[in-house]
Amino acid sequence: MLDSSLLYSVGFALVFIGILILILATVLITAKSQRKGKVKSAGIIVVGPVPIIFGSDKKSVKTILVLSVALTVLIVAAMIIYYFLLR
């Protein structure tokens, strides 16, 4: 079986890589916006199967809304499958 310290290290590495990607994306968007003057953004925070959506314009929010509905359906489906497999 996998050692718990290995799983801890892999989890920590994934969180660290995710934070680095967020920082890099922020820097790139900021640099790009200084040339053009406009930034459109939207985001989602998923708490359990409930998405919280925010954004700066309607088009971005609609795109994130579609993605969040798809993600929510996948999460609920995964929970149902997990429940029936382990019961």
C-alpha positions as CSV (number, residue, x, y, z in Angstrom):
1,M,0.0,0.0,0.0
2,L,1.0,3.6,-0.3
3,D,2.7,5.2,2.6
4,S,0.8,8.1,4.3
5,S,3.9,10.3,4.1
6,L,4.0,9.8,0.4
7,L,0.4,10.8,0.0
8,Y,1.0,13.9,2.2
9,S,3.9,14.9,0.1
10,V,2.0,14.5,-3.1
11,G,-1.0,16.5,-1.7
12,F,1.3,19.3,-0.5
13,A,3.1,19.3,-3.9
14,L,-0.3,19.6,-5.8
15,V,-1.4,22.5,-3.6
16,F,1.9,24.2,-4.1
17,I,1.7,23.8,-7.9
18,G,-1.8,25.1,-7.9
19,I,-0.8,28.2,-5.9
20,L,2.1,28.8,-8.4
21,I,-0.3,28.5,-11.3
22,L,-2.7,31.1,-9.7
23,I,0.2,33.5,-9.1
24,L,1.5,33.1,-12.7
25,A,-2.0,33.6,-14.2
26,T,-2.5,36.7,-12.1
27,V,0.8,38.2,-13.3
28,L,0.1,37.3,-16.9
29,I,-3.4,38.8,-16.8
30,T,-2.1,42.0,-15.2
31,A,0.7,42.4,-17.8
32,K,-1.8,41.8,-20.6
33,S,-4.3,44.3,-19.2
34,Q,-1.8,47.0,-19.0
35,R,-1.4,46.9,-22.8
36,K,-5.1,46.8,-23.7
37,G,-6.7,48.5,-20.7
38,K,-9.6,46.0,-20.2
39,V,-9.8,42.8,-18.1
40,K,-12.8,40.5,-18.0
41,S,-12.8,38.0,-15.3
42,A,-15.0,35.5,-13.5
43,G,-14.6,32.9,-10.8
44,I,-16.2,30.1,-9.0
45,I,-16.0,28.8,-5.4
46,V,-17.4,25.4,-5.0
47,V,-18.5,24.6,-1.4
48,G,-19.6,20.9,-1.5
49,P,-21.9,20.7,-4.5
50,V,-23.0,24.4,-4.3
51,P,-21.2,26.8,-6.6
52,I,-20.7,30.5,-5.7
53,I,-20.2,32.5,-8.9
54,F,-18.7,36.0,-9.3
55,G,-17.5,38.0,-12.3
56,S,-16.9,41.4,-13.9
57,D,-19.1,41.1,-17.0
58,K,-22.2,39.1,-18.1
59,K,-20.4,37.0,-20.8
60,S,-17.8,35.7,-18.3
61,V,-20.4,35.0,-15.7
62,K,-22.5,33.0,-18.2
63,T,-19.5,30.9,-19.2
64,I,-18.6,30.2,-15.6
65,L,-22.2,29.4,-14.9
66,V,-22.3,26.7,-17.6
67,L,-19.0,25.3,-16.3
68,S,-20.2,25.3,-12.7
69,V,-23.4,23.5,-13.6
70,A,-21.4,20.8,-15.4
71,L,-19.0,20.5,-12.4
72,T,-21.9,20.3,-10.0
73,V,-23.5,17.5,-12.0
74,L,-20.2,15.6,-12.1
75,I,-19.8,16.0,-8.3
76,V,-23.3,14.8,-7.5
77,A,-22.9,11.9,-10.0
78,A,-19.6,11.0,-8.3
79,M,-21.2,11.1,-4.9
80,I,-24.1,8.9,-6.0
81,I,-21.8,6.4,-7.7
82,Y,-19.5,6.4,-4.6
83,Y,-22.5,5.8,-2.3
84,F,-23.8,2.8,-4.3
85,L,-20.3,1.2,-4.7
86,L,-19.5,1.3,-1.0
87,R,-22.8,0.4,0.5
